[in-house]
Each structure stands twice: as structure tokens, then as C-alpha cells.
């Protein structure tokens, strides 16, 4: 069985935040139809991250699903899964740039290659530094490290271990994608909080990544594997907002 999971990440203490919390959504293909499974969870999964050693346990606990250990899981996560090489070098005593560009979108400390590429192509992604989503980013990075998922130059933007694959998604772009909109509509879900909606869109990115990857923009311009890559629907460009 292959499961497609979306995680809209809340901060470490998002249970104190009324507007932004963790959300998890699980999809599977049953009887040739994509279906939402279990409960779409909204809350904080910090406790589960601390208590459990597998992604299966975390998802089953919060989404009331019955995923088993050998099942395949593709997980799409809405938060930066890496920091820029320039920022890492700054923090660890490495070389620094001779100059910093006046445009904040080109600042190598604030934005990774994948985010700078998005700025060049109609979007304005958030920065883990400038926009205070470092809590969310470290939460997701911590979980990937705990689960032992790794990336490499051969699979930039993809973290893998065993039957689990994780990627980075950007739900805002999905809402300008005809393909993603059609898939979302086909699920026939009731109106949900924004966190849950974004988690479903992330799960759809996981599904498309696993089944029709050419529908997503592959890494452009040789980004660093440690920085990662945001997987965006190809048809999310050149469409009105």
C-alpha cells in the first residue's frame, strides 16, 4: 500500500497559537480513486515526534489511520527543509560573500537557491530567517534527522530511508495549478481550516510526485542538496492568482 501524506507544519509550541498549527492529511488510491483517509488532524505533533521513532506511529496516532510498517509513504512538507549554504557558512566560520545584494530576495542569508528561483518566477516564498518560520523549519528538519532520512546530490530535494520519502511543498502554488485544483475538488472535502487545506494540498503534491513527477518542476540551476528544493506544479506558472 502506498500512502500520500501532507504536513502543514506548526511551530514547536503551536498549541498556543490559535491561527497556525500542525495539520496532517493522508491520501491513498482505492478502487482507482484518490481518497482522503482517517481524520485530517489539526493540533501539535511535538509530543508524537518526541515519543515515537517511526513516521507510521506518528501518522496513525494523529490521523487514526492503519498504516503498517512496510507500507510506502511519500510525505510532502510545507516548510523549509534546509538552510542556505551562505547562512550555514556564516554560522560555522566558513567563507562569507564579498557583498550582499540590495534586493532582499537575492540575499543569500535569507533565501535558498530554490526560493530565489521562485522570486524570479512570480512567487514570493517565506524566509526561515526573515519571516520567523524557523520554529517550523527546525521542527521538520528535526523529524527528518530523527527518522534517518537523507538526501544526496543524485536526489536533490528528496529525503529517503527505506519505504519513506519526504519532499518540500508550497501549497500556495497549488491553488494556481489546474491539475492540483482538479485533484483537490475530486476529494469532495468539506470546508476546512487553512492549515488542513494546506495539508491536503501537500498530500496531493506527494501523490503527484510519486505517480506523475514530470508534472512538478525538477531542481533547476544545480541547487545544493543540503539546501533542498521546493516541488512546484509545472502548471502553477503563468496563471493568474
TAPERA-V693367 format. One record per run of one state. SS is the DSSP state (H for helix, E for strand, L for the rest). FROM is the first residue (numbers start at 1). TO is the last residue. If there is no record, write none. Layout:
ss=SS from=FROM to=TO
ss=SS from=FROM to=TO
This chain:
ss=L from=1 to=1
ss=E from=2 to=8
ss=L from=9 to=13
ss=H from=14 to=16
ss=L from=17 to=21
ss=E from=22 to=30
ss=L from=31 to=32
ss=E from=33 to=43
ss=L from=44 to=45
ss=H from=46 to=51
ss=L from=52 to=54
ss=H from=55 to=63
ss=L from=64 to=71
ss=E from=72 to=78
ss=L from=79 to=84
ss=H from=85 to=92
ss=L from=93 to=103
ss=H from=104 to=106
ss=L from=107 to=112
ss=H from=113 to=119
ss=L from=120 to=133
ss=H from=134 to=147
ss=L from=148 to=149
ss=E from=150 to=150
ss=L from=151 to=152
ss=H from=153 to=155
ss=L from=156 to=158
ss=E from=159 to=161
ss=L from=162 to=163
ss=E from=164 to=168
ss=L from=169 to=170
ss=H from=171 to=174
ss=L from=175 to=177
ss=H from=178 to=186
ss=L from=187 to=193
ss=H from=194 to=211
ss=L from=212 to=212
ss=H from=213 to=215
ss=E from=216 to=216
ss=L from=217 to=229
ss=E from=230 to=230
ss=L from=231 to=232
ss=E from=233 to=233
ss=H from=234 to=236
ss=L from=237 to=241
